[in-house]
């Protein structure tokens, strides 16, 4: 899979969410352990089904209770059902380590390209 690096070297990858009928660009965030993190306004607009509310530990070690939803994504040409943690409206969309397990990430700064390959 190929994505891009923006002007400040942030890696982005676009995924298809066929159930929502959209392609969404995500920041690749190796500090996020879950699969996907999306703003609540997008979740509501795409009518993703609610699963549960669950405690989550943030990077600053504080604990919050977050709503968790379900989405279908295309990941390496296969359909996957994944959980989606809801963030505040307007936050970045994140792709985390749960989807990146078993992958190699390459950041090509000169070409401004992100590559994600299965190992």
C-alpha positions as CSV (number, residue, x, y, z in Angstrom):
1,X,0.0,0.0,0.0
2,X,1.2,3.5,-0.8
3,X,0.5,6.7,1.0
4,X,2.1,10.1,1.3
5,X,4.2,12.2,3.7
6,X,3.1,15.8,4.1
7,X,5.2,18.9,4.5
8,X,5.9,18.2,8.2
9,X,6.6,14.4,7.5
10,X,3.3,13.2,8.8
11,X,2.5,9.8,7.1
12,X,-1.0,9.4,5.6
13,X,-2.7,6.4,4.0
14,X,-6.2,6.4,2.4
15,X,-8.5,3.5,3.1
16,X,-11.8,2.5,1.5
17,X,-14.7,2.1,4.0
18,X,-17.2,0.3,1.7
19,X,-20.0,0.2,4.2
20,X,-19.9,4.0,4.5
21,X,-19.3,4.4,0.8
22,X,-16.2,6.6,1.3
23,X,-12.4,6.7,1.0
24,X,-10.8,8.3,4.1
25,X,-7.3,9.5,4.7
26,X,-5.7,8.4,8.0
27,X,-2.6,9.5,9.9
28,X,-0.5,6.4,10.5
29,X,0.0,6.6,14.3
30,X,2.3,3.9,15.8
31,X,1.5,5.3,19.2
32,X,-2.2,4.3,18.9
33,X,-2.8,0.6,19.7
34,X,-6.3,0.3,18.2
35,X,-7.2,-0.1,14.6
36,X,-9.0,3.2,13.7
37,X,-9.8,6.5,15.5
38,X,-12.3,8.8,13.8
39,X,-14.0,12.1,14.6
40,X,-17.5,11.5,16.0
41,X,-19.0,13.8,13.4
42,X,-17.8,11.4,10.6
43,X,-18.9,8.4,12.5
44,X,-22.4,9.9,12.9
45,X,-22.4,11.0,9.2
46,X,-21.5,7.5,8.0
47,X,-24.0,5.9,10.5
48,X,-21.5,3.4,11.8
49,X,-23.0,1.0,14.3
50,X,-22.3,1.5,18.0
51,X,-20.6,-1.4,19.8
52,X,-19.8,-0.3,23.4
53,X,-18.2,2.3,25.6
54,X,-14.8,1.3,26.9
55,X,-12.0,2.8,29.0
56,X,-9.0,3.9,27.1
57,X,-5.5,5.0,28.3
58,X,-4.2,8.1,26.5
59,X,-0.5,8.9,25.8
60,X,-0.4,11.1,28.9
61,X,-1.6,8.1,31.0
62,X,-5.0,9.6,31.7
63,X,-8.0,7.2,31.3
64,X,-11.1,8.2,29.4
65,X,-14.3,6.3,28.5
66,X,-14.6,6.3,24.7
67,X,-17.4,5.1,22.4
68,X,-16.5,2.3,20.1
69,X,-18.2,1.7,16.7
70,X,-17.7,-0.8,13.9
71,X,-16.6,-0.2,10.3
72,X,-15.7,-2.3,7.3
73,X,-12.4,-1.4,5.6
74,X,-10.4,-2.7,2.7
75,X,-6.9,-3.6,4.0
76,X,-4.5,-5.2,1.6
77,X,-7.4,-5.9,-0.9
78,X,-9.4,-7.8,1.8
79,X,-12.5,-6.8,3.6
80,X,-12.1,-6.5,7.4
81,X,-14.5,-5.5,10.1
82,X,-12.7,-3.4,12.7
83,X,-13.5,-1.3,15.8
84,X,-13.4,2.4,15.6
85,X,-12.7,4.6,18.6
86,X,-14.7,7.9,18.5
87,X,-12.8,11.1,19.0
88,X,-14.0,14.7,19.2
89,X,-15.3,16.3,16.1
90,X,-12.6,17.7,13.9
91,X,-9.8,15.5,15.3
92,X,-7.4,13.6,13.1
93,X,-8.4,10.2,11.7
94,X,-5.8,7.7,12.9
95,X,-4.7,4.2,11.8
96,X,-3.1,2.4,14.6
97,X,-1.0,-0.7,15.4
98,X,-3.8,-3.2,15.4
99,X,-4.0,-2.9,11.6
100,X,-0.2,-2.5,11.3
101,X,0.7,-5.8,13.0
102,X,2.8,-7.9,10.6
103,X,3.6,-5.0,8.4
104,X,6.7,-3.0,7.5
105,X,6.4,0.8,7.3
106,X,8.8,2.7,5.0
107,X,9.0,6.5,5.0
108,X,10.7,7.8,1.9
109,X,11.3,11.5,2.8
110,X,12.9,12.4,-0.5
111,X,9.9,11.1,-2.5
112,X,7.4,12.1,0.2
113,X,6.0,8.5,0.0
114,X,4.8,6.1,2.7
115,X,4.8,2.4,1.9
116,X,3.2,-0.3,4.0
117,X,4.0,-3.9,3.1
118,X,3.0,-7.2,4.7
119,X,5.9,-9.2,6.1
